[in-house]
Amino acid sequence: MIFIGVGAGGCSISRLDGMFAKDGDVTASIPAAKTSPAVPTDSDLAFARNAASDVLTRGDKDASQPWENPETGARGSVTPLAQAYSSEGRTCRDFLASYVKGESQSWLQGAACQTGHGRWEIHTLKPWHQG
């Protein structure tokens, strides 16, 4: 058994030798990939809006609602922010939605107000820009 371990170690070392130039420098490197944030499709936004309406309708404290669009592979979650407020006589609330597609990750900000039937109507949903 000791002989097998030594033999395997020798193979690993010989493979490492090929990675270095004669002067000891690494001969190759992989540059870091730069990905720009993915832009949500209308279909992605529809899934995020539905999740926002669902989580706001439940009204649970500190609740989040996951969402996923099986057509595009995009996914995320929606989390209500702060307390409800009144706007034009309706109860409204702001929320934040995560947006993940492939290697890209970003945030969306939104606002919704309650309709007469108790459901939430999403008024805005757009990329979040930190101020």
Secondary structure, DSSP 4 states (H G I P E B T S, - for coil): -HHHHHHHHHHHHHHHHTTB-TTS-BS---PPP--PPPPPPHHHHHHHHHHHHHHHHH--TT--EEEE-TTT--EEEEEEEEEEEEETTEEEEEEEEEEEETTEEEEEEEEEEE-TTS-EEEEEEEE----
